[in-house]
Amino acid sequence: MSQGYRVMLLLVTVLTVPRLGYPQSIRISYGGTSGYNVPIWVTQEAGLFKKHGLNGELIMISGASQSMQAMIAGETQVANTTGSASINARIQGADTLIVATSYDLIPYGFVVHKDIREPADLKGKRIAISRFGGVTELAVKLAVEKFGLNVKDVSMIQAGADAQRIPAVASGAVAASVLAPPGLFAAANQGLRVLADLSDLGAKYPTSSFFVIRPYAVQNRPTLKKFLMALTEGLHIYVNDGEFSMRVMRKYTKLTDPEIASKTQDYYAKKTLLVPLNDPEAIKNAMPTDKATGRKPEEFYDNSIIQELVKEGFVENLKKKTK
């Protein structure tokens, strides 16, 4: 690890030591408005951070590198993003650690322009992804393989968030993209056709993960445990109280279509993890094959706090309360 990283990590440790007698403040970044972000919004809006003795603050930061920079600078303590962000950062020398994953499938639909009638029509065409190295790139690769094509048959381009990719497909600037709800349903309402729903493939991937800097986890384990208690309770509310979850979703995404909100809630809730343990297979699928040679998935995550909550009966009590 570089000297610069060591200095910054020392600052993180100093800045995040709890002050006795005060609720510990914790700032959590999230990466966008896709439906798999809703559980952390529900956790905040339900007052669960406060319930568990924390002053929680949510901050939207688009882009994995920006999230990482904010954490290294001590501006945030937890990031809710795809697991690949933490994995890639660790491979590059940052001491990151995934402590929970609430959704470990690939929740993307492969949507195409009206001129694309069948998979063979994609040959030689451009497909928009959010960024290279993330889940949208993997989703395209899986879809292309499912269609019986070679990845070399298409060209992937970085095109940013849903708000940029949907118009690009609709206008024909690109032939296709992969979108997660609610963007997926919004695109379908605009006449874009869905060739495949990748969540049906069952491929494991840490789509919605929570990571920290390891020194923070060591120095502030009680605070991190409170955060994970709040999150786990938030997951139970998210899955079991659809009306509340949809109200929260509409607040954060500015969705005005109740049908899209309902479809998005149904899509994610049935496959969201109530016990947000990291799956080694999902972590492995997020590891870049060209850079992670010889490394094991267990290097990138820590399930110990969630396992403590299960062992102590916290999760079982939540199940009883939300039945």
C-alpha positions as CSV (number, residue, x, y, z in Angstrom):
1,M,0.0,0.0,0.0
2,S,1.3,3.5,-0.8
3,Q,2.4,6.0,1.8
4,G,-0.4,8.3,0.8
5,Y,-3.0,5.5,1.5
6,R,-1.4,4.9,5.0
7,V,-1.7,8.6,5.9
8,M,-5.3,8.8,4.7
9,L,-6.3,5.6,6.6
10,L,-4.7,7.1,9.8
11,L,-6.8,10.2,9.3
12,V,-9.9,8.0,8.9
13,T,-9.2,6.2,12.2
14,V,-8.6,9.5,14.0
15,L,-11.7,11.2,12.6
16,T,-14.0,8.3,13.4
17,V,-13.1,7.5,17.0
18,P,-16.4,7.8,18.9
19,R,-16.9,10.6,21.5
20,L,-18.1,9.1,24.8
21,G,-21.6,10.2,25.7
22,Y,-22.7,11.1,22.2
23,P,-24.6,9.0,19.6
24,Q,-22.0,8.0,17.0
25,S,-22.4,9.8,13.7
26,I,-22.2,7.6,10.6
27,R,-22.4,8.8,7.0
28,I,-23.4,6.3,4.3
29,S,-23.1,6.9,0.6
30,Y,-25.2,5.2,-2.0
31,G,-24.7,5.1,-5.7
32,G,-27.9,5.9,-7.5
33,T,-31.6,5.4,-7.8
34,S,-31.9,1.8,-8.8
35,G,-34.4,-0.2,-6.7
36,Y,-31.7,-2.2,-4.8
37,N,-30.9,1.0,-3.0
38,V,-34.3,1.2,-1.4
39,P,-33.5,-0.8,1.8
40,I,-30.9,1.7,3.0
41,W,-33.4,4.5,2.4
42,V,-36.1,2.6,4.3
43,T,-33.6,2.2,7.2
44,Q,-33.2,5.9,7.3
45,E,-36.8,6.9,6.9
46,A,-38.0,4.4,9.5
47,G,-35.7,6.0,12.1
48,L,-33.7,2.8,12.6
49,F,-30.3,4.4,12.9
50,K,-31.6,6.6,15.7
51,K,-33.3,3.6,17.3
52,H,-29.9,1.8,17.5
53,G,-28.0,4.8,18.8
54,L,-26.6,6.3,15.7
55,N,-26.9,9.7,13.9
56,G,-27.2,8.4,10.3
57,E,-26.8,10.5,7.2
58,L,-27.3,9.3,3.6
59,I,-25.3,10.9,0.8
60,M,-25.7,10.1,-2.9
61,I,-22.3,9.7,-4.6
62,S,-22.4,8.5,-8.2
63,G,-19.4,6.4,-9.3
64,A,-17.4,3.8,-7.4
65,S,-14.2,5.8,-7.5
66,Q,-15.9,8.9,-6.0
67,S,-17.4,6.7,-3.2
68,M,-13.9,5.3,-2.5
69,Q,-12.3,8.8,-2.4
70,A,-15.0,10.0,0.0
71,M,-14.4,7.1,2.3
72,I,-10.6,7.4,2.2
73,A,-10.9,11.1,3.1
74,G,-13.1,10.2,6.1
75,E,-16.1,12.0,4.6
76,T,-18.2,8.8,4.7
77,Q,-17.8,5.6,6.8
78,V,-20.0,3.1,4.8
79,A,-20.7,2.8,1.1
80,N,-23.7,1.1,-0.4
81,T,-22.6,0.1,-3.9
82,T,-21.8,-3.0,-6.0
83,G,-19.3,-5.3,-4.3
84,S,-17.0,-4.9,-7.3
85,A,-16.2,-1.3,-6.1
86,S,-14.7,-2.6,-2.9
87,I,-13.0,-5.6,-4.5
88,N,-11.3,-3.5,-7.2
89,A,-10.2,-1.0,-4.6
90,R,-8.7,-3.7,-2.4
91,I,-6.8,-5.2,-5.4
92,Q,-5.4,-1.8,-6.1
93,G,-4.1,-1.4,-2.5
94,A,-7.0,0.1,-0.4
95,D,-7.8,-1.9,2.7
96,T,-11.5,-2.2,2.0
97,L,-13.9,-4.8,3.5
98,I,-17.4,-5.8,2.5
99,V,-19.5,-6.3,5.6
100,A,-22.9,-7.1,4.2
101,T,-24.8,-7.8,1.0
102,S,-28.5,-7.3,0.7
103,Y,-29.0,-8.3,-2.9
104,D,-26.8,-10.9,-4.6
105,L,-28.4,-11.5,-8.0
106,I,-28.1,-9.5,-11.3
107,P,-31.3,-7.4,-11.4
108,Y,-30.9,-6.2,-15.0
109,G,-33.1,-6.5,-18.1
110,F,-31.5,-6.4,-21.5
111,V,-33.4,-3.8,-23.5
112,V,-33.1,-3.1,-27.2
113,H,-34.1,-0.5,-29.8
114,K,-37.2,-1.3,-31.9
115,D,-35.0,-2.3,-34.9
116,I,-33.5,-5.2,-33.0
117,R,-35.8,-8.1,-33.7
118,E,-33.6,-11.0,-32.5
119,P,-30.2,-11.5,-30.9
120,A,-28.5,-12.0,-34.2
121,D,-29.3,-8.4,-35.0
122,L,-26.9,-7.2,-32.3
123,K,-23.8,-8.3,-34.2
124,G,-21.7,-5.3,-34.9
125,K,-23.9,-3.0,-32.8
126,R,-23.1,-0.8,-29.8
127,I,-24.4,-1.6,-26.3
128,A,-24.4,1.0,-23.6
129,I,-23.2,0.2,-20.1
130,S,-22.8,2.5,-17.1
131,R,-19.1,2.0,-16.7
132,F,-16.4,-0.6,-17.4
133,G,-15.6,-3.0,-14.5
134,G,-19.0,-2.9,-13.0
135,V,-22.1,-5.0,-12.9
136,T,-23.6,-3.6,-16.1
137,E,-20.5,-4.8,-18.1
138,L,-20.9,-8.3,-16.5
139,A,-24.7,-8.2,-17.3
140,V,-24.0,-7.5,-21.0
141,K,-21.5,-10.4,-21.2
142,L,-23.9,-12.8,-19.6
143,A,-26.7,-11.7,-21.9
144,V,-24.6,-12.0,-25.0
145,E,-23.5,-15.5,-24.0
146,K,-27.2,-16.4,-23.3
147,F,-28.0,-15.3,-26.8
148,G,-25.4,-17.6,-28.3
149,L,-23.2,-14.7,-29.4
150,N,-19.5,-13.9,-28.7
151,V,-18.7,-10.7,-26.7
152,K,-16.5,-9.7,-29.6
153,D,-19.6,-9.5,-31.7
154,V,-20.7,-6.3,-30.0
155,S,-19.1,-3.1,-28.8
156,M,-19.7,-1.8,-25.3
157,I,-19.5,1.9,-24.5
158,Q,-19.7,3.8,-21.2
159,A,-22.8,6.0,-21.2
160,G,-23.5,6.8,-17.6
161,A,-26.7,6.4,-15.6
162,D,-30.2,5.2,-16.7
163,A,-31.2,8.8,-17.6
164,Q,-28.5,8.8,-20.3
165,R,-28.8,5.2,-21.4
166,I,-32.6,5.0,-21.9
167,P,-32.7,7.9,-24.4
168,A,-29.6,6.5,-26.2
169,V,-31.4,3.2,-26.9
170,A,-34.7,4.9,-27.7
171,S,-33.1,7.2,-30.3
172,G,-31.0,4.4,-31.8
173,A,-27.7,5.9,-30.8
174,V,-27.0,2.5,-29.3
175,A,-28.7,-0.8,-30.1
176,A,-29.2,-1.9,-26.5
177,S,-28.4,-1.5,-22.8
178,V,-29.0,-3.2,-19.5
179,L,-31.3,-1.6,-17.0
180,A,-32.4,-2.3,-13.4
181,P,-35.8,-1.5,-12.1
182,P,-37.3,1.1,-11.9
183,G,-35.4,2.2,-15.0
184,L,-36.2,-1.2,-16.7
185,F,-39.9,-0.6,-16.3
186,A,-39.7,3.0,-17.4
187,A,-37.9,1.9,-20.6
188,A,-40.5,-0.7,-21.3
189,N,-43.2,2.0,-20.9
190,Q,-41.4,4.0,-23.6
191,G,-41.6,1.1,-26.0
192,L,-38.2,-0.5,-25.5
193,R,-38.3,-4.3,-25.8
194,V,-36.8,-6.6,-23.1
195,L,-34.9,-9.5,-24.6
196,A,-34.0,-11.1,-21.3
197,D,-34.3,-10.7,-17.6
198,L,-30.9,-11.6,-16.2
199,S,-32.1,-12.2,-12.6
200,D,-33.8,-15.3,-14.0
201,L,-30.4,-16.7,-14.8
202,G,-29.7,-17.1,-11.0
203,A,-26.1,-15.8,-11.5
204,K,-24.7,-14.7,-8.1
205,Y,-23.2,-11.2,-7.9
206,P,-22.9,-8.7,-4.9
207,T,-25.1,-6.1,-6.6
208,S,-26.0,-4.2,-3.4
209,S,-23.2,-4.4,-0.9
210,F,-22.0,-2.4,2.1
211,F,-18.2,-1.8,2.5
212,V,-15.9,0.0,4.9
213,I,-12.3,0.7,5.4
214,R,-10.9,-2.2,7.5
215,P,-9.3,0.2,10.2
216,Y,-12.8,1.7,10.7
217,A,-14.2,-1.8,11.2
218,V,-11.5,-2.6,13.8
219,Q,-11.6,0.7,15.7
220,N,-15.4,1.1,15.5
221,R,-16.8,-2.4,15.6
222,P,-19.6,-1.5,18.1
223,T,-20.7,1.3,15.9
224,L,-20.6,-0.9,12.8
225,K,-22.6,-3.5,14.6
226,K,-25.3,-0.9,15.4
227,F,-25.3,0.1,11.7
228,L,-25.8,-3.6,10.6
229,M,-28.5,-4.0,13.2
230,A,-30.3,-1.0,11.8
231,L,-29.8,-2.3,8.2
232,T,-31.0,-5.8,9.0
233,E,-34.2,-4.4,10.6
234,G,-34.6,-2.1,7.6
235,L,-34.4,-5.1,5.3
236,H,-37.3,-6.8,7.2
237,I,-39.4,-3.6,7.0
238,Y,-38.6,-3.3,3.3
239,V,-39.7,-6.8,2.5
240,N,-42.8,-6.9,4.7
241,D,-44.2,-3.4,4.4
242,G,-44.5,-2.7,0.7
243,E,-46.6,0.4,1.1
244,F,-44.1,2.2,3.3
245,S,-41.2,1.0,1.0
246,M,-42.9,2.4,-2.1
247,R,-43.5,5.8,-0.4
248,V,-39.8,5.9,0.4
249,M,-38.9,4.8,-3.1
250,R,-41.0,7.6,-4.6
251,K,-39.4,10.2,-2.3
252,Y,-35.8,9.3,-3.3
253,T,-36.4,8.5,-7.0
254,K,-39.1,11.1,-7.7
255,L,-41.1,8.4,-9.3
256,T,-44.6,9.5,-10.2
257,D,-45.9,6.3,-11.7
258,P,-47.4,4.1,-9.0
259,E,-47.4,1.1,-11.3
260,I,-43.7,1.3,-11.8
261,A,-43.1,1.7,-8.1
262,S,-45.2,-1.3,-7.4
263,K,-43.5,-3.5,-10.0
264,T,-40.1,-2.4,-8.7
265,Q,-41.0,-3.2,-5.1
266,D,-42.2,-6.7,-6.2
267,Y,-39.2,-7.3,-8.3
268,Y,-36.6,-6.7,-5.6
269,A,-38.5,-7.6,-2.4
270,K,-38.9,-11.3,-3.3
271,K,-35.2,-11.8,-3.8
272,T,-33.7,-9.4,-1.2
273,L,-31.7,-11.1,1.6
274,L,-33.2,-10.6,5.1
275,V,-29.9,-11.8,6.6
276,P,-27.4,-9.9,4.5
277,L,-24.5,-12.4,4.6
278,N,-21.9,-12.3,1.8
279,D,-21.9,-15.2,-0.5
280,P,-18.4,-16.4,-1.6
281,E,-19.7,-17.4,-5.0
282,A,-21.1,-13.8,-5.6
283,I,-17.8,-12.3,-4.4
284,K,-15.8,-14.6,-6.7
285,N,-18.0,-13.6,-9.7
286,A,-17.2,-9.9,-9.0
287,M,-13.4,-10.5,-8.8
288,P,-11.6,-9.4,-12.0
289,T,-10.1,-12.5,-13.5
290,D,-7.1,-10.6,-15.0
291,K,-6.1,-9.0,-11.6
292,A,-7.2,-11.4,-8.9
293,T,-5.1,-14.4,-9.7
294,G,-4.4,-16.5,-6.6
295,R,-6.7,-14.5,-4.4
296,K,-9.6,-16.0,-2.4
297,P,-13.0,-14.5,-2.1
298,E,-12.7,-14.6,1.7
299,E,-10.0,-11.8,1.5
300,F,-12.7,-9.3,0.4
301,Y,-15.5,-9.7,3.0
302,D,-16.2,-10.3,6.7
303,N,-19.5,-11.9,7.8
304,S,-18.6,-12.0,11.5
305,I,-20.9,-9.2,12.7
306,I,-23.9,-10.5,10.8
307,Q,-23.2,-14.0,12.2
308,E,-23.1,-12.5,15.7
309,L,-26.5,-11.0,15.2
310,V,-27.9,-14.4,14.1
311,K,-26.2,-16.2,17.0
312,E,-27.5,-13.6,19.5
313,G,-31.1,-14.1,18.4
314,F,-31.4,-10.6,16.9
315,V,-32.5,-11.8,13.5
316,E,-35.0,-14.4,14.9
317,N,-36.6,-11.6,17.0
318,L,-37.0,-9.5,13.9
319,K,-38.7,-12.4,12.1
320,K,-41.2,-12.7,15.0
321,K,-42.0,-9.0,15.0
322,T,-42.6,-8.7,11.3
323,K,-44.7,-11.8,10.8
